[in-house]
Amino acid sequence: MQTNSLKTLSIHEIQAGYENGTLTPEALIELIIERAEADKDFNIWITPPSWSFIRSYIDNLDLIDREKSPLWGIPFAIKDNIDLAGVPTTAGCPDFAYTPEKSATIVQRLINAGAIPIGKTNLDQFATGLVGTRSPFGETQNALRPELISGGSSSGSAVSVARGQAAFSLGTDTAGSGRVPAALNGLIGFKPSLGAWPVIGVVPACASIDCVTVFSNNLQDTVFVDEVVRGFDKEDPWSKTVKREPSSLPKRLLIPEDLPEFYGPFAKEYEQAWQTALTKMNKLGILIEKIDVSYLLEAASVLYDGPWVAERWSDLGAFIEEHPNSSLSVTETVLRTGAKSAYTASSLFQAMHKLQTSKRKAHLQLEDAVLIMPTAGGTWTRAEVRSNPLQTNSQMGLYTNHCNLLDLSAINIPSEPIEDTLPFGITLFSGANDEHLITGLTAKFLNESPVPTQTNTVTIAVCGLHMQGYPLEVQMKEHDAKFKRKTKTSANYQLIALNTAPAKPGLIREPHNGAEIDLELWEMPVEQLGAFVSLIPSPLSIGTIELKDGTFVKGFLCEQWAVDEGKDITRFGGWHQYSASKPSAHSVL
């Protein structure tokens, strides 16, 4: 593999190169250092890639078990408000800088998995901004069209991935900073549920709603990183145990009933791209409902036009007061609004109560559903933001600011680009415990392979005597399997009543003359699977089954030769319906 052929970097491609011997970690880091130097004018880095601190991580690769290190040799970038041991954290303000002795929990988990930190990226100062221009280290340029904004505050993190200098990067998200830069640079930008990823070692913006996020070029990489870093941290007061279930599709898609507001010099192009995205969504075969989203926009106003901005001041106000002229004027203006006398304890509780009502409404609407909105309603040139910094920044958060306040999870995904150098992104929102719905829908929308989820269990689809209420349900329970839900196959299967005693069904893939067949999904511990499979008699076997929602699971299939000796009962739609008419079919092996 020629390193220059890696225009952008992905975990899978890098691992393949390592595996076949055409790529080494040293060669990859050399390429990254060269690219960072060539892109110096993009103002991506505060601490750029350098052997001075990367070398020790490369040397450590020889000391760790590669088989147990899922991110062995994978380079990643870190937003410079997240700690990396021994490297200064600036939060975009030189006078604020300190050198941490420990890495942030999330960074350490990645390093423990073999990943290589390659530098600290530029950001809107103190993560206060969505434009990428509020930094004394320079305005970060858009990866595809340098005169445009990169989006912020995780500006350098997004552009480092888009410019092929990292396989993935860490950002943060309080008001949309993990999604807006992703949209403007053609990337995936994932914001997990509050508390799902630890925030110890992250400079707070609004500590109660801050999230660490990931930027990548594809969904597989996003999920891979999530599986490594997710998990409770007892040292983190904001940490929670939030399990992401295996990816699946929602039952409903929610979209705004009114045309979203579009703004800026590309407003017409963005509106056209939104309509194109809706057309594609309509073709996915999922029910679409229009809803009033005005309450979400009202909730979003609390973040900067309400008492929540006082939380930013509570964390950073003392530094601003003690270090005059250390911060940018626009940053200080935003932060000082948190010191307004109008923001009393009473006003805070009033806002909390209002948000709680909106949160409950959003979570009820999002049961088995995903909300789809534009990530941004437009973009700007960097010159336009300079001339009108507050209004342009405010408009960039129109469809993002509500997310963390209402404890939602979200992912930006690229939709059809307006043109080659002007990406367009949409955001998929889910409830805090339904992140699997947005990853499932993303896979479907982007036509990516079903997303695997590393887990200690495997999903088994059963269609006959192992279902609930049937005699062999006991085998499922003996192997510690737990019923998950009922579902159907895709319309590509035949169901055969096998010529056996007792009667039992066989499921056969038949794309040309098939139908949807009722199934049950069970979760079984991986360590029990071998013993369970050993009990399955011929002509049955365990294979891969396509579900109605387009995902794939393991489950009971039948060898083709058994069709000639059995009876086609596909028209019944499932074993339950057939056995109800044939009582003997309910008997046990």
C-alpha positions as CSV (number, residue, x, y, z in Angstrom):
1,M,0.0,0.0,0.0
2,Q,1.4,3.4,-1.0
3,T,0.7,5.8,1.9
4,N,-0.1,8.6,-0.5
5,S,-3.1,6.5,-1.8
6,L,-4.7,7.0,1.6
7,K,-6.4,10.3,0.8
8,T,-8.5,10.0,3.9
9,L,-7.9,7.5,6.7
10,S,-10.2,4.8,8.0
11,I,-9.6,2.2,10.7
12,H,-10.4,-0.7,8.4
13,E,-8.0,0.4,5.7
14,I,-5.2,1.1,8.1
15,Q,-5.7,-2.3,9.8
16,A,-5.7,-4.0,6.4
17,G,-2.5,-2.3,5.5
18,Y,-0.9,-3.4,8.8
19,E,-2.2,-7.0,8.4
20,N,-0.8,-7.5,4.8
21,G,2.5,-5.7,5.6
22,T,2.1,-2.9,3.1
23,L,1.8,-0.2,5.9
24,T,3.6,0.4,9.2
25,P,2.7,2.8,12.0
26,E,6.0,4.6,11.5
27,A,5.2,5.2,7.8
28,L,1.7,6.4,8.6
29,I,2.9,8.9,11.2
30,E,5.5,10.2,8.8
31,L,2.7,10.8,6.2
32,I,0.5,12.6,8.8
33,I,3.4,14.9,9.9
34,E,4.0,15.7,6.2
35,R,0.3,16.5,5.6
36,A,0.0,18.6,8.8
37,E,3.0,20.7,7.6
38,A,1.6,21.1,4.1
39,D,-1.8,22.2,5.5
40,K,-0.3,24.6,8.0
41,D,-2.4,27.5,6.7
42,F,-5.6,25.6,7.6
43,N,-4.8,26.3,11.3
44,I,-5.9,22.8,12.2
45,W,-3.5,22.2,15.1
46,I,-2.4,23.9,18.3
47,T,0.0,21.1,19.1
48,P,0.7,19.6,15.7
49,P,1.8,16.0,15.0
50,S,5.4,15.6,16.1
51,W,7.7,12.6,16.8
52,S,8.7,14.4,20.1
53,F,5.6,13.0,21.8
54,I,4.3,10.4,19.3
55,R,7.4,8.3,19.4
56,S,6.7,6.9,22.9
57,Y,3.3,5.7,21.8
58,I,4.7,4.0,18.7
59,D,7.4,2.3,20.8
60,N,4.7,1.1,23.2
61,L,3.0,-0.8,20.4
62,D,5.7,-3.5,20.7
63,L,4.8,-4.0,24.3
64,I,1.1,-4.5,24.1
65,D,-0.9,-7.5,22.9
66,R,-2.1,-6.7,19.4
67,E,-4.8,-9.3,19.5
68,K,-6.3,-7.6,22.6
69,S,-5.8,-4.0,21.3
70,P,-8.6,-3.3,18.8
71,L,-7.2,0.2,17.8
72,W,-3.6,-0.9,17.6
73,G,-1.7,1.7,15.6
74,I,-4.7,3.8,14.7
75,P,-3.9,7.6,14.8
76,F,-6.4,10.0,16.4
77,A,-6.6,13.7,17.1
78,I,-7.7,15.4,20.3
79,K,-9.5,18.7,20.7
80,D,-7.4,21.0,22.8
81,N,-9.9,21.2,25.7
82,I,-9.3,17.4,26.4
83,D,-6.3,16.4,28.3
84,L,-3.4,14.3,26.9
85,A,-0.7,13.6,29.6
86,G,2.5,15.7,29.1
87,V,1.0,17.9,26.4
88,P,-0.4,21.4,27.1
89,T,-4.1,21.9,27.2
90,T,-5.0,25.4,26.1
91,A,-8.8,25.4,25.5
92,G,-7.8,27.9,22.8
93,C,-6.4,30.4,25.2
94,P,-2.6,30.6,25.7
95,D,-2.8,32.2,29.2
96,F,-5.1,29.4,30.4
97,A,-2.7,26.6,29.3
98,Y,-1.6,23.9,31.7
99,T,0.2,20.6,31.3
100,P,-1.8,17.7,32.7
101,E,-0.1,14.7,34.4
102,K,-3.0,12.4,33.4
103,S,-4.9,12.0,30.2
104,A,-8.6,12.3,30.1
105,T,-10.4,9.0,30.8
106,I,-11.6,8.8,27.3
107,V,-8.2,9.4,25.8
108,Q,-6.6,6.8,28.1
109,R,-9.2,4.2,27.1
110,L,-8.2,4.8,23.5
111,I,-4.5,4.6,24.3
112,N,-5.1,1.4,26.2
113,A,-6.8,0.0,23.1
114,G,-3.6,0.8,21.1
115,A,-4.6,4.0,19.5
116,I,-2.0,6.7,18.8
117,P,-2.6,10.3,19.9
118,I,-1.1,12.6,17.2
119,G,-1.8,16.1,18.4
120,K,-4.1,18.7,19.9
121,T,-6.5,20.5,17.6
122,N,-7.7,24.1,17.3
123,L,-11.1,25.2,18.6
124,D,-13.3,28.2,19.2
125,Q,-11.9,29.5,22.5
126,F,-13.3,27.7,25.5
127,A,-15.5,25.8,23.2
128,T,-17.7,28.9,22.9
129,G,-18.8,29.1,19.3
130,L,-20.0,27.1,16.3
131,V,-18.0,28.8,13.6
132,G,-14.3,27.9,14.0
133,T,-13.1,31.4,13.8
134,R,-12.8,32.3,17.5
135,S,-9.2,31.3,18.1
136,P,-6.0,33.2,18.8
137,F,-4.3,30.3,17.0
138,G,-6.0,31.3,13.7
139,E,-9.3,30.7,11.9
140,T,-9.6,27.1,11.0
141,Q,-10.3,26.8,7.3
142,N,-13.0,24.6,5.8
143,A,-11.4,21.3,4.5
144,L,-13.1,21.6,1.1
145,R,-13.4,25.3,0.5
146,P,-11.0,27.4,2.6
147,E,-12.8,30.7,2.3
148,L,-15.8,29.1,4.2
149,I,-16.0,28.5,8.0
150,S,-15.0,25.1,9.3
151,G,-17.7,25.1,11.9
152,G,-16.9,24.9,15.6
153,S,-16.1,24.7,18.3
154,S,-14.4,21.4,17.3
155,S,-13.0,23.0,14.2
156,G,-9.5,21.4,14.0
157,S,-10.8,18.0,15.1
158,A,-13.2,17.9,12.1
159,V,-10.7,19.3,9.5
160,S,-7.9,16.9,10.7
161,V,-10.1,13.9,9.7
162,A,-11.4,15.5,6.5
163,R,-7.9,16.4,5.4
164,G,-6.6,12.8,6.0
165,Q,-4.5,13.6,9.0
166,A,-6.3,11.3,11.5
167,A,-8.5,8.2,11.2
168,F,-10.8,9.8,13.8
169,S,-10.8,12.6,16.2
170,L,-12.3,13.6,19.5
171,G,-14.4,16.8,19.9
172,T,-16.8,18.1,22.4
173,D,-20.5,19.0,22.1
174,T,-22.5,21.3,24.3
175,A,-24.5,23.2,21.7
176,G,-23.7,21.4,18.5
177,S,-19.9,21.4,18.3
178,G,-19.6,17.8,17.5
179,R,-22.2,18.0,14.7
180,V,-21.9,21.3,12.9
181,P,-18.2,20.9,11.9
182,A,-19.0,17.4,10.7
183,A,-21.8,18.7,8.5
184,L,-19.6,21.4,7.0
185,N,-16.7,19.1,6.2
186,G,-18.6,16.0,5.0
187,L,-18.1,13.8,8.0
188,I,-19.9,11.6,10.5
189,G,-20.2,13.4,13.8
190,F,-21.6,11.4,16.7
191,K,-22.8,12.8,20.1
192,P,-23.6,10.0,22.6
193,S,-26.1,10.3,25.3
194,L,-25.2,12.4,28.3
195,G,-22.9,10.5,30.6
196,A,-22.3,7.6,28.2
197,W,-18.7,8.7,27.6
198,P,-16.7,10.0,30.6
199,V,-15.8,13.7,30.7
200,I,-13.1,13.6,33.3
201,G,-10.1,15.5,31.9
202,V,-12.3,17.8,29.7
203,V,-12.3,21.6,30.3
204,P,-16.0,22.3,31.1
205,A,-18.1,24.6,29.0
206,C,-21.5,23.7,30.6
207,A,-20.5,20.8,32.8
208,S,-24.0,19.4,33.2
209,I,-24.5,19.0,29.5
210,D,-21.0,18.6,28.0
211,C,-20.3,15.5,25.8
212,V,-17.2,14.2,24.2
213,T,-17.8,13.3,20.5
214,V,-16.1,11.6,17.6
215,F,-15.6,12.6,14.0
216,S,-14.9,9.9,11.4
217,N,-15.3,9.2,7.7
218,N,-17.7,6.3,8.1
219,L,-20.2,4.8,10.5
220,Q,-18.2,1.6,11.1
221,D,-15.3,3.7,12.6
222,T,-17.7,5.7,14.7
223,V,-19.2,2.6,16.2
224,F,-15.8,1.0,16.7
225,V,-14.6,4.0,18.7
226,D,-17.9,4.1,20.7
227,E,-17.4,0.5,21.7
228,V,-13.9,1.2,23.1
229,V,-14.7,4.4,25.1
230,R,-18.2,3.8,26.3
231,G,-18.6,2.9,29.9
232,F,-19.2,4.1,33.5
233,D,-16.3,6.0,35.2
234,K,-16.7,6.0,39.0
235,E,-14.4,9.1,39.2
236,D,-16.7,11.1,36.9
237,P,-19.7,12.7,38.7
238,W,-21.6,13.0,35.4
239,S,-20.9,9.4,34.2
240,K,-23.8,7.0,33.6
241,T,-24.2,3.4,32.5
242,V,-25.8,3.7,29.1
243,K,-25.7,0.6,27.0
244,R,-26.1,1.0,23.2
245,E,-28.2,-1.9,21.9
246,P,-27.4,-3.6,18.5
247,S,-28.3,-1.2,15.7
248,S,-31.8,-1.4,14.4
249,L,-34.3,0.7,12.5
250,P,-36.9,3.0,14.1
251,K,-40.6,2.4,13.4
252,R,-41.2,6.1,12.6
253,L,-39.3,9.0,11.2
254,L,-40.2,12.5,12.5
255,I,-39.6,15.6,10.4
256,P,-40.6,19.3,11.0
257,E,-44.1,20.1,9.7
258,D,-42.9,23.5,8.5
259,L,-40.1,24.2,6.1
260,P,-36.9,24.8,8.2
261,E,-35.3,28.2,8.1
262,F,-32.3,28.5,5.8
263,Y,-29.8,31.4,6.0
264,G,-26.6,32.7,4.6
265,P,-25.2,33.0,1.1
266,F,-26.1,29.4,0.3
267,A,-29.7,29.4,1.7
268,K,-31.3,28.2,-1.6
269,E,-28.8,25.5,-2.1
270,Y,-29.3,24.2,1.5
271,E,-33.1,24.2,1.1
272,Q,-32.7,22.1,-2.1
273,A,-30.3,19.7,-0.3
274,W,-32.9,19.3,2.5
275,Q,-35.6,18.4,0.0
276,T,-33.3,15.9,-1.6
277,A,-32.6,14.3,1.8
278,L,-36.3,14.0,2.5
279,T,-36.9,12.4,-0.9
280,K,-34.3,9.8,0.0
281,M,-35.8,9.2,3.4
282,N,-39.2,8.6,1.7
283,K,-37.7,5.7,-0.2
284,L,-36.6,3.8,2.9
285,G,-40.0,2.3,3.5
286,I,-40.4,3.7,7.1
287,L,-43.4,5.7,8.2
288,I,-42.8,9.4,8.2
289,E,-44.7,11.8,10.5
290,K,-44.6,15.6,10.5
291,I,-44.4,17.2,13.9
292,D,-44.3,20.7,15.4
293,V,-40.7,21.3,16.4
294,S,-41.2,24.9,17.7
295,Y,-40.9,23.7,21.3
296,L,-37.4,22.4,20.5
297,L,-36.3,25.7,19.2
298,E,-37.7,27.4,22.3
299,A,-35.8,25.0,24.5
300,A,-32.6,25.8,22.6
301,S,-32.9,29.5,23.4
302,V,-32.2,28.7,27.1
303,L,-28.6,27.8,26.3
304,Y,-27.4,31.3,25.4
305,D,-30.4,33.6,26.0
306,G,-31.3,32.1,29.4
307,P,-29.7,31.2,32.8
308,W,-27.8,28.2,31.5
309,V,-25.1,30.5,30.2
310,A,-24.4,31.3,33.9
311,E,-22.9,27.8,34.1
312,R,-20.2,28.8,31.7
313,W,-19.5,31.8,33.8
314,S,-19.4,29.8,37.0
315,D,-16.5,27.7,35.5
316,L,-14.6,30.4,33.6
317,G,-15.6,33.7,35.2
318,A,-12.8,33.7,37.8
319,F,-10.2,33.2,35.1
320,I,-11.7,36.0,32.9
321,E,-11.7,38.4,35.9
322,E,-8.2,37.5,37.0
323,H,-6.7,37.6,33.5
324,P,-7.9,40.7,31.7
325,N,-7.3,40.8,27.9
326,S,-6.4,37.0,27.9
327,S,-9.5,36.0,26.0
328,L,-10.9,37.1,22.7
329,S,-13.4,40.0,22.9
330,V,-16.2,37.9,21.3
331,T,-15.5,35.1,23.8
332,E,-15.6,37.4,26.8
333,T,-18.8,39.0,25.6
334,V,-20.5,35.7,25.4
335,L,-19.2,34.5,28.7
336,R,-20.0,37.7,30.6
337,T,-23.7,37.4,29.7
338,G,-23.7,34.6,32.3
339,A,-23.0,37.2,35.0
340,K,-26.3,39.2,34.3
341,S,-28.2,40.0,37.5
342,A,-31.3,38.8,35.7
343,Y,-30.1,35.2,35.9
344,T,-31.2,34.4,39.5
345,A,-31.7,31.1,41.2
346,S,-35.4,31.6,40.6
347,S,-34.9,32.1,36.9
348,L,-32.8,29.0,36.7
349,F,-35.4,26.9,38.3
350,Q,-38.1,28.3,36.0
351,A,-35.9,27.3,33.0
352,M,-35.3,23.9,34.5
353,H,-39.0,23.3,34.9
354,K,-39.7,24.4,31.4
355,L,-37.0,22.2,30.0
356,Q,-38.3,19.2,31.9
357,T,-41.7,19.6,30.2
358,S,-40.0,19.8,26.8
359,K,-37.7,16.9,27.6
360,R,-40.6,14.7,28.5
361,K,-42.5,15.7,25.3
362,A,-39.4,15.0,23.2
363,H,-38.8,11.6,24.8
364,L,-42.4,10.5,24.4
365,Q,-42.4,11.6,20.7
366,L,-39.1,9.7,20.1
367,E,-40.3,6.3,21.4
368,D,-39.4,3.9,18.6
369,A,-38.7,7.0,16.4
370,V,-35.9,9.2,15.1
371,L,-36.2,12.9,14.5
372,I,-34.5,14.3,11.4
373,M,-33.5,17.9,11.0
374,P,-30.9,19.9,9.0
375,T,-27.7,20.0,11.0
376,A,-27.3,23.6,9.9
377,G,-29.5,25.8,7.8
378,G,-26.6,27.3,5.9
379,T,-23.0,28.4,6.2
380,W,-20.9,31.5,5.8
381,T,-17.6,32.7,4.6
382,R,-15.1,33.4,7.3
383,A,-15.1,37.1,6.3
384,E,-18.9,37.3,6.8
385,V,-18.5,35.8,10.3
386,R,-15.8,38.3,11.1
387,S,-18.1,41.2,10.2
388,N,-21.1,39.8,12.2
389,P,-19.8,37.3,14.7
390,L,-22.7,37.0,17.1
391,Q,-25.7,36.6,14.7
392,T,-23.9,34.2,12.3
393,N,-22.8,32.0,15.2
394,S,-26.3,32.1,16.7
395,Q,-27.9,30.9,13.4
396,M,-25.5,28.0,13.2
397,G,-27.0,26.5,16.4
398,L,-30.6,26.8,15.3
399,Y,-31.1,23.1,14.9
400,T,-28.5,21.8,17.4
401,N,-28.7,23.8,20.7
402,H,-31.7,21.9,22.1
403,C,-30.0,18.5,22.0
404,N,-28.1,18.2,25.2
405,L,-30.5,20.3,27.2
406,L,-33.2,17.7,26.4
407,D,-30.8,14.7,27.0
408,L,-30.9,13.4,23.4
409,S,-28.4,11.5,21.4
410,A,-27.5,12.7,17.9
411,I,-25.5,11.9,14.8
412,N,-24.7,14.1,11.8
413,I,-24.5,12.2,8.6
414,P,-23.6,13.5,5.1
415,S,-26.5,13.8,2.7
416,E,-26.3,14.5,-1.0
417,P,-23.8,17.3,-1.3
418,I,-24.9,20.6,-2.8
419,E,-21.8,20.5,-4.9
420,D,-18.4,18.8,-4.5
421,T,-17.0,21.4,-2.2
422,L,-20.2,22.3,-0.3
423,P,-21.3,19.3,1.8
424,F,-24.8,19.1,3.5
425,G,-25.5,17.2,6.6
426,I,-28.6,16.1,8.4
427,T,-28.9,15.2,12.1
428,L,-30.7,12.2,13.4
429,F,-31.9,12.5,17.0
430,S,-32.9,9.7,19.4
431,G,-33.8,9.4,23.1
432,A,-31.0,8.8,25.5
433,N,-31.4,5.0,25.5
434,D,-32.2,4.6,21.8
435,E,-28.8,5.4,20.2
436,H,-29.1,2.1,18.3
437,L,-31.9,3.6,16.3
438,I,-29.8,6.4,14.9
439,T,-26.9,4.1,14.0
440,G,-29.3,1.7,12.4
441,L,-31.0,4.5,10.3
442,T,-27.6,5.9,9.4
443,A,-26.5,2.5,8.0
444,K,-29.6,2.3,6.0
445,F,-29.5,5.9,4.7
446,L,-25.8,5.7,3.8
447,N,-26.2,2.1,2.4
448,E,-23.4,0.9,4.7
449,S,-23.1,-2.7,5.9
450,P,-25.1,-3.5,9.0
451,V,-23.1,-2.1,12.0
452,P,-21.7,-4.8,14.3
453,T,-21.8,-4.2,18.0
454,Q,-19.2,-5.8,20.1
455,T,-21.0,-7.6,22.9
456,N,-20.8,-10.7,24.9
457,T,-24.1,-12.0,23.5
458,V,-25.3,-13.0,20.1
459,T,-28.8,-12.4,18.6
460,I,-30.5,-15.6,17.6
461,A,-33.7,-15.6,15.4
462,V,-36.1,-18.6,16.0
463,C,-39.1,-19.4,14.0
464,G,-40.5,-22.7,15.4
465,L,-40.4,-24.9,18.4
466,H,-37.9,-22.6,20.3
467,M,-40.3,-19.7,20.4
468,Q,-42.1,-18.6,23.6
469,G,-44.8,-21.1,24.7
470,Y,-43.4,-24.0,22.6
471,P,-41.7,-27.1,24.0
472,L,-38.1,-26.2,23.1
473,E,-38.3,-22.7,24.7
474,V,-36.7,-24.6,27.6
475,Q,-33.5,-25.1,25.5
476,M,-33.2,-21.3,25.0
477,K,-33.5,-20.7,28.8
478,E,-31.1,-23.6,29.6
479,H,-28.5,-21.7,27.5
480,D,-29.2,-18.4,29.3
481,A,-31.0,-16.9,26.3
482,K,-33.4,-14.0,26.9
483,F,-36.3,-13.1,24.7
484,K,-35.8,-9.7,23.1
485,R,-38.7,-9.0,20.7
486,K,-40.9,-10.3,17.9
487,T,-40.1,-9.3,14.3
488,K,-40.3,-10.6,10.7
489,T,-37.9,-11.7,8.1
490,S,-37.5,-9.7,4.9
491,A,-39.9,-10.8,2.1
492,N,-37.3,-13.3,0.8
493,Y,-38.1,-16.5,2.7
494,Q,-40.2,-19.7,2.5
495,L,-41.4,-21.6,5.5
496,I,-41.5,-25.4,5.1
497,A,-43.3,-27.8,7.4
498,L,-40.7,-30.5,7.5
499,N,-41.5,-34.2,7.1
500,T,-40.3,-35.0,10.6
501,A,-41.8,-36.4,13.7
502,P,-42.7,-34.3,15.5
503,A,-43.5,-31.6,13.0
504,K,-41.2,-28.6,12.9
505,P,-40.6,-25.8,10.4
506,G,-37.6,-25.0,8.2
507,L,-36.8,-21.5,7.0
508,I,-35.3,-21.2,3.5
509,R,-34.1,-18.1,1.6
510,E,-36.1,-17.8,-1.6
511,P,-35.8,-14.2,-3.1
512,H,-38.1,-15.0,-6.0
513,N,-41.1,-16.6,-4.3
514,G,-40.8,-15.6,-0.6
515,A,-42.7,-13.6,2.0
516,E,-42.2,-12.1,5.4
517,I,-42.1,-14.8,8.1
518,D,-42.7,-14.2,11.9
519,L,-39.6,-14.6,14.1
520,E,-38.6,-14.1,17.7
521,L,-35.2,-12.6,18.5
522,W,-33.4,-13.9,21.6
523,E,-30.0,-12.8,23.1
524,M,-27.7,-15.7,24.0
525,P,-24.3,-15.5,25.7
526,V,-21.5,-16.2,23.2
527,E,-20.1,-18.9,25.5
528,Q,-23.4,-20.8,25.3
529,L,-23.7,-20.8,21.5
530,G,-21.5,-23.8,20.8
531,A,-23.4,-26.1,23.2
532,F,-26.7,-24.8,21.8
533,V,-25.7,-25.4,18.2
534,S,-24.6,-29.0,19.0
535,L,-28.3,-29.8,19.8
536,I,-29.6,-28.7,16.4
537,P,-30.6,-31.7,14.2
538,S,-30.3,-31.9,10.4
539,P,-31.7,-30.5,8.2
540,L,-31.7,-27.4,10.4
541,S,-28.6,-25.2,10.9
542,I,-27.6,-21.7,12.1
543,G,-27.1,-19.2,9.3
544,T,-27.6,-15.5,8.6
545,I,-31.1,-14.1,8.2
546,E,-32.2,-10.8,6.8
547,L,-34.8,-9.0,8.8
548,K,-37.6,-6.8,7.6
549,D,-35.8,-3.6,8.7
550,G,-32.7,-4.5,6.5
551,T,-30.5,-5.7,9.3
552,F,-29.0,-9.2,9.6
553,V,-28.9,-11.7,12.5
554,K,-28.0,-15.3,13.1
555,G,-30.8,-17.8,13.2
556,F,-32.4,-21.1,12.2
557,L,-32.2,-22.0,8.5
558,C,-32.9,-25.2,6.7
559,E,-31.0,-27.1,4.0
560,Q,-32.5,-26.9,0.6
561,W,-32.9,-30.6,0.1
562,A,-35.5,-30.8,2.8
563,V,-37.9,-28.7,0.6
564,D,-38.7,-31.7,-1.6
565,E,-39.9,-33.8,1.3
566,G,-41.8,-31.0,3.2
567,K,-44.8,-28.8,2.7
568,D,-44.7,-25.2,1.7
569,I,-46.6,-23.2,4.4
570,T,-45.3,-19.8,3.6
571,R,-48.8,-18.5,3.1
572,F,-49.5,-18.8,6.8
573,G,-46.7,-16.2,7.6
574,G,-45.4,-18.1,10.5
575,W,-45.3,-21.3,12.5
576,H,-47.8,-20.1,15.1
577,Q,-50.5,-19.6,12.5
578,Y,-49.8,-23.0,10.9
579,S,-49.6,-24.9,14.2
580,A,-52.9,-23.3,15.4
581,S,-54.5,-25.2,12.5
582,K,-52.5,-28.3,13.0
583,P,-52.2,-29.1,16.7
584,S,-49.7,-31.8,16.2
585,A,-47.3,-29.2,14.9
586,H,-47.0,-28.0,18.5
587,S,-45.4,-31.2,19.8
588,V,-41.8,-31.6,20.9
589,L,-38.8,-33.4,19.5
